[in-house]
Amino acid sequence: METYLNSLLRVTNLTKRFVAGSDPVVDRASFTVDPHEILAILGPSGCGKTTTLRLIAGFERVDQGSIQLKGKTLGCPYTHIAPEKRGIGFVFQDYALFPHLNVLKNVMFGLRHLDRKTREKQAMDMLELIGMKDYAHRFPHELSGGQQQRVALARTLAPKPEIILLDEPFSNLDAVLRQSTRDEVRSILKKANMSAILVTHDQEEALSIADRIAVMHEGRIVQVGTPEEVYYQPRTEFVANFLGKTNLFPASASGLEASTQIGHLMLNRPATGDVVVSIRPEHLTLEKFFPGCAGTCGKVLTREFKGHDITYRIQLQNCHCLVHTDNRMPFVIGDDVIVKPLEPAVVLDDNHPNKHKEE
Ligand code: ATP
């Protein structure tokens, strides 16, 4: 409760419909952002991520629910503070740099209320922070995509907003640049002690850049947690599948144990009766089969060697499962193996519809 009260940004039951009478695009979304925290909103295309960000920025009006920054209401059905008065910075997907202004002038743009000398000093400080002081007099077309991204970030940070919002900030970059740029952006945000919300549909991006992740599905925030929590302790089938590959099994649970198609599993929390459990492929391993050995036996159906690791698909009695091992595992297609769990399976809420209706 304490962190909730101390939150910098508090979004409560946020709801938005673009067409009266239709399903809401954002549906009772609730989450908080703490000071200096990077929150990623992660979800598939069309689930309402950008609309959520635009509501927080003030580009859209709130139908129901509220948005509060430092306890002050910015948006609710009766209040709409103009975007430029919210103290919120927005980094657009296409960076939106002014092509006719050099890097320094682009960054100075957000500081128009200050005298020229102070503007220039603050903009240069910002360029130093992003490691681009030497590029001050270059024009946007003379920069790489990653450099443009950093300038856009510097321009947003320069007026010292309370929080910044980044909409799919790495989507214009190729795979290699994406990774290095996201490391840089995270380190710049941390150096600037800045709070941020970043929207992405890329689970790896969210897991690597965010302090916490809010997983969004069909307009609703279905789970909020640290990257480790949402990855290792998904609460629903959707979260389990969206955050990476997983094995889902119907299970008959009794306390902290359950029987499943891959045998007896320990559970991450107590449950009773019919449940669905998730166990990630890297939380299973394989051992050599020999007659009379204990455990669930299966046959190697496929083997995907990926250099530093291997993914096996194993045929069990009535189903398949994926097992992710290191590259020293010797089994090949057709081998008889024993599948063994390394970690407890995660009990999902899908069979308990009343348990977690609200975030
Ligand atoms: P993506 O990752 O593809 O950008 P998203 O999760 O950000 O998707 P939104 O852009 O928020 O999703 O859109 C959610 C839904 O709302 C979509 O079905 C979209 O077509 C619809 N939508 C967004 N803006 C408007 C608008 N101004 N008028 C009508 N419908 C809209």
Boltz pocket constraint, residues with backbone or C-beta under 6 A from the ligand:
constraints:
  - pocket:
      binder: B
      contacts: [[A, 18], [A, 25], [A, 43], [A, 44], [A, 45], [A, 46], [A, 47], [A, 48], [A, 49], [A, 50], [A, 51], [A, 52], [A, 201]]
      max_distance: 6.0
